[in-house]
Amino acid sequence: MPAVVEDQSLLDGDARRDQWDAAIHDYLLAHGDVVLQSLQDHQKHQQAVRMDALRPALLADPTDPVADAPGATVTVVEFFDNECPFCKKIAPDLARLMAENRDVRIVYKEYPILGPGSQIAARAAMASMKQGKYDPFHAALMADATPEHQLAEPRVMEIAKGVGLDVTRLKADMAAPEIAAKIAGNGGLARQLGITGTPGLIIGDKVMSGAVPYQVMAEAVANARVGRQRD
């Protein structure tokens, strides 16, 4: 019985693929830093494209609460949870950032991810805008020492009453469907940016997660300011 002879063209093709794979392997070993830099540059470009698309929703949504300053040119966007201990930790640093940089404004994105108490506090905070009390209510929630996952409606209402909110009206306003839609929209925006925890900060094109040190925030503001001047 004659032996089976494999198609030589298939053998040649396999050999060429092996040579090509080996060449790629050798190139990656010899130029790993170049490849890594190329990947990082691509990721930065993709992030910049994504940021440009999301910028109106981040910076110019009229339904967002904002700590504004006349003539502000640099915006800090904060995604936060009212029960998050790390959000509470950086609250004084954000206040300091505005005090020391008169061209900085802060856009607050309620992002309740820690449970029912967080949801209640977020809805109450958004509803407080209708009474013009968001700023003091937000500050009081950030200063509250209720342990994480233990915040509930009675305590939220106690804090609200303490800053002069009409609690009966507040509860009614909290039920507005646009408030639930707004909070859900914040969550979708956070996920598009890769923000899965709190706090999440955006300064210029830089996305930062966690309780970043004050100096890191200040440097990001300075870089964003330079970027605007170049534009």
Buried (B, 14 or more C-beta within 10 A) or exposed (E): EEEEEEEEEEEEEEEEEEEEEEEEEEEEEEEEEEEEEEEEEEEEEEBEEBBEEBBEBBBEBEEBBBBEBEEBEBBBBBBBBBBBEBBBEBBEBBBBBBEEBEBBBBBBBBBBBBBEBBBBBBBBBBBBBBBEBBBBBBBBBBEBEBEBEEBBBEBBBEBBEEBEBBEEEBBEBBEBEEBBEBBEBBBEBBEEBEBEBBBBBBBBBBBBBEBBEBEBBBBBBBBBBEEEEEE
